[in-house]
Amino acid sequence: MSNTQPGQEVEHDEHPAVQSGYKNSPDAKDQPQTPLPKFQLFLVFLIQFSEPIAASVIYPFVNQFVRDTGITRGDDRKTGYYAGVIVSVPTFT
């Protein structure tokens, strides 16, 4: 509820609760622009880009690994099942 009478002007606060983020606003001139942290963003991009590449290196070798461990006991039909288990385990952890 306001304490103003009809026809009376409302005074505005010098420091509003929500400041405008527009470049042409009076408040924008008082605030310095912060630079974009390009190097840090590049490092995050590099890590995000290299992790899936490193994780996919196992695919050509996993079938041979399953055969060499002997977990299938010579049954080559089970090789795909165990290879799938090995490849999918990291998604559940």
Phi and psi in degrees as a GROMACS rama.xvg file:
@    title "Ramachandran Plot"
@    xaxis  label "Phi"
@    yaxis  label "Psi"
@TYPE xy
-101.697  150.199  SER-2
-96.77  17.9852  ASN-3
-95.4248  150.361  THR-4
-93.4511  158.011  GLN-5
-58.876  133.135  PRO-6
89.1324  -8.45056  GLY-7
-89.0331  138.736  GLN-8
-74.8451  146.07  GLU-9
-94.1374  129.915  VAL-10
-80.9848  140.721  GLU-11
-100.77  146.291  HIS-12
-68.9616  148.828  ASP-13
-72.9736  -32.6515  GLU-14
-120.842  92.8652  HIS-15
-67.4664  156.858  PRO-16
-66.0057  -37.264  ALA-17
-114.283  114.331  VAL-18
-87.6785  147.617  GLN-19
-74.0211  141.275  SER-20
-102.386  7.48337  GLY-21
-77.972  147.43  TYR-22
-66.9151  -30.574  LYS-23
-89.4203  -0.0876328  ASN-24
-76.7049  155.226  SER-25
-62.606  -30.6434  PRO-26
-72.7511  -26.1179  ASP-27
-68.1617  -26.8223  ALA-28
-71.4932  -27.6751  LYS-29
-78.7267  -24.991  ASP-30
-96.7715  129.453  GLN-31
-73.2728  147.77  PRO-32
-77.0376  136.904  GLN-33
-94.9526  134.183  THR-34
-72.8638  153.496  PRO-35
-74.4272  127.697  LEU-36
-75.2995  77.3724  PRO-37
-63.7625  -40.6179  LYS-38
-65.5309  -43.8255  PHE-39
-65.4461  -39.6012  GLN-40
-65.7252  -36.5462  LEU-41
-63.0692  -41.9679  PHE-42
-63.5129  -41.9132  LEU-43
-63.559  -43.2051  VAL-44
-61.1887  -43.0997  PHE-45
-62.5512  -42.5494  LEU-46
-67.2825  -44.3022  ILE-47
-64.9901  -31.3749  GLN-48
-79.425  -37.5535  PHE-49
-81.2105  -25.1835  SER-50
-62.9703  -47.1077  GLU-51
-66.1631  -30.7145  PRO-52
-66.4367  -44.3241  ILE-53
-65.7564  -35.5897  ALA-54
-71.7319  -26.9975  ALA-55
-85.9429  -2.06197  SER-56
-66.694  -26.0496  VAL-57
-70.6387  -24.4897  ILE-58
-57.0528  -42.6596  TYR-59
-68.8692  -19.9525  PRO-60
-107.032  -10.0171  PHE-61
-68.4406  -36.3868  VAL-62
-64.6127  -43.7053  ASN-63
-65.2198  -36.7991  GLN-64
-61.786  -43.4295  PHE-65
-64.6539  -41.827  VAL-66
-65.2858  -41.9616  ARG-67
-70.4493  -28.4073  ASP-68
-74.6501  -21.3566  THR-69
80.7734  13.9179  GLY-70
-67.2866  -25.0737  ILE-71
-87.3299  -7.07388  THR-72
54.7307  40.7733  ARG-73
86.4401  -6.45646  GLY-74
-88.818  102.722  ASP-75
-68.1448  -16.4166  ASP-76
-68.7691  -24.0421  ARG-77
-86.9142  -7.37506  LYS-78
-60.683  -44.3489  THR-79
-63.6607  -37.9281  GLY-80
-63.3784  -51.0922  TYR-81
-69.0457  -33.908  TYR-82
-63.9316  -40.303  ALA-83
-64.505  -37.8523  GLY-84
-64.1109  -45.3342  VAL-85
-62.9988  -41.4456  ILE-86
-73.1675  -31.7582  VAL-87
-88.6719  -14.2077  SER-88
-58.2692  -41.9663  VAL-89
-61.8255  -23.3712  PRO-90
-73.0413  -21.1549  THR-91
-92.3667  -10.9292  PHE-92
